[in-house]
Amino acid sequence: MLENSIWHAFTSLDSDQHGNVTKSRLKVLTQNLGTLLDLADQKVEAGISEFRSTPTLTFEHYKYYLTHEVFSRLPADLTPDQLRVYHEAVEDTCWVLYRPTAMKRDMPTLPEECVRQLFRVFCCLGELMSDPDLAVQVVMNAGEVDFVASKFVQALGRVWDSADFQQLAEIIHHFKFTIFLAFLETRYTQDMETEALREAIDDVYDVVVEDVVKKGPLQRRADCVRGFRPLWCVLTPRDLRCYRRRDDARPQLRLPLSPQTQVVNLIEQSGVRPNRFSVSADGAALELAAPDYKTKFQWLSALETAVSFSGSPQGCQRHLAAARRAEWHQTEARQHEDDRRRLSQINIMDSTKAELEKAEEERKLAELEETRLELERLLQEEKQAKRDEELVRSAQSRVLRQEWEKREDLERLQRQKREAFEVLQKSKQRQLEEAQLRLREVEEGRVKLDRELKAARCKLITAERTKGQVESKLSRHVWRGCHADGRVGVAAGFADVA
């Protein structure tokens, strides 16, 4: 348990969070621890400078030094009470160093004293483990967080939802103190009165750290007068303490417990207060009475538990925590074994699958080989076909070349004929053009002659008309003269001339 507190103090001195702390800082811490353990005169911090040849120490090295150079110097005959006092002093010193880190929270709801008590609870139930990076850290497994959180929630008067926590535990298997504190504050302390939180944390602290098995009101038979007086009783494996009032700091009566302590359930008698029982230890006896029958048997069971653990240096809660931790580790070991077995089965299945795949692959390779041979045969046939095709193509190309040459000769003859025809056509065209030119000239001459003919005809017609008129006139004149002169023969001669 002390190593958990010292680890938190060690990490507070590790400003770089590299897992190493300089010897000068550790020397101061060791000196303070030596003073708290009444070893100041032995200078337990002096050997740190020569311990190992490095300027810094890891926690494992520092833990080894404290075990062999500091704690080994404590007297062997220390009483449990003295050990408890030393233990609390060392944890308080470690808390002073770790306090600045613990008090940095996003949504603080718990007062500092409650955080300190939870730190003590965490160190009591936590364990030192190595993470995958080969660094050590103090964590609380999910089972212990379940135990503490359920006690805290029930002390607040609420119902603990174990199923809801198990869902979280499947994700987070181990809690650091900061995560543990944030979990309690964010889940269960919102909208709660500070005094209620204090009382709930006190109950958890009493159970885990102070090792309180049971506490509550009882009545004790008075020695001087007949009757019972009310007391507030607190039971631990070390003793049974009775207080006048619940808030008293000093008990009115303290009865040390040992394995020889006797707890007796007193027989009910008429006229005597019911629900009585007695506790006897070291020659002293207490007769107590519970408020009811159920509470009496709860106290009887708690007293038997406390007596059974009275001779154990661990105490009740630490023994139960160790049992829970062992069960947790066994569960983890079984789970790891199941995982290993499952992984082995998976490996067997994988190997079988690999063998089957190999056989299938060999079969496929054989099929592929057959396919390859068949393809090679087909390829050879195709090559032969291509060679035959090449021969045919070469013959076809030769025939085609001959045909092409014949075609070129034919085209050349056709071209020559076409050229001769074009020459002849051009000659004929020229002749046609010359004939057309001559025709146009003839046409023009004809048109001209037509015009001239028309003009001549017009003149002839005019001349005919004029001749007619002249002849008419001449005839008249002739006939007139003939008649006058009797010269008909002259007129006839003129007529013949005309």
Buried (B, 14 or more C-beta within 10 A) or exposed (E): BBBBBBBBBBBBBBEEEEBBBBBEBBBEBBBBBBBBBBBBEEEBBBBBEEBBEEEBBBBEBBBBBBEEBBBEEBEEEEEEEEEBEBBEBBBEBBBEBBBEEBEEBEEBBBEEEBBBBBBBBBBBBBBBEEEEEEBBBBBBBBBBBBBBBBBBBBBBEEEBEEEEBEEBBEEBEBBBBEBBBBBBBEBBBEEBEEEEBBEBBBBBBBBBBBBBBBBBEBBBBEEEEEEBEEBBBBBBBBBBBBBBEEEEEEBBBBBEBEEEBEBBEBEEEEEEBEBBBBBBBEEEEBBBBBEEEEBBBBBBEBBEBBBBBBEEEBBBBBBBBEEBBEEBEEEEEEEEEEEEEEEEEEEEEEEEEEEEEEEEEEEEEEEEEEEEEEEEEEEEEEEEEEEEEEEEEEEEEEEEEEEEEEEEEEEEEEEEEEEEEEEEEEEEEEEEEEEEEEEEEEEEEEEEEEEEEEEEEEEEEEEEEEEEEEBEEBBEBBEEBBEEEEEEEEBEEBEEEE
